[in-house]
């Protein structure tokens, strides 16, 4: 529903979006990304702006911790899938069983069964990274501190990347959405939370990341802010998308 099922076409589409991405960011590996999760024809080019930042570090990143909002069912707190791996047309990605088990989170089949917010990120990751495991976490009704605590527990070193999957505003007229999303982007790069769910469907995991970013003095950079009206949709009602990268203080200061 969100990307081509045929492997060669999917690989070619992702490669084309990555090749077209205009990347201007510090020549350092991002520790965390915020990326959209709509159908590739709509949000793929914006997501590519973030994932293109990883190409120079394809051998370094060995684990990706994914947080995405639960769209399909009500979920109290956070949940892992009851699975050992995720499959995409580009291949199988193993779940880091030890890391997942260490969190003490419940397994929730229903929360993950039809959830797109995590799965749509995987072909991009498979295209830019060499070999990696994932820890896929669906986020429901949870507080920022709860999310921040899980992020901190899986923070790791340069081998670990944190990915927050979220779109921005939903179904506003193009000009209104642009103004709303610009304000939301300003909050994110200023580390000013909390965001509301009218600003980002993944507001809960973003708010958790913003807490960690303030504590660890991360440097956020807005890479791309657009909407479906800029890519493949009409301008009557649009969905907003943003790509952001968060960098650790190169002096090694964490603020802890």
Protein Blocks (a to p, Z undefined) as FASTA:
>chain_A
ZZcfblklmmmmmmmmmmmpccdddfbdcfbdcddfbdfklmmmmmmmmmmmmmmmmmmp
mbdcdddddfkbccehjaddddfbdcdfkbccdddfklmmmnopacdfklmmmmcklmmm
mmmmmmmpmbdcddddddddddfklmmmmmmmmnmpmkbccdddddddehiafklmmmmm
mmmmmmmmnopacddfklomklmmmmmmmmmmmmnopacddfbdcdfklmmmcfkbccdd
ddddddddfklpnoZZ
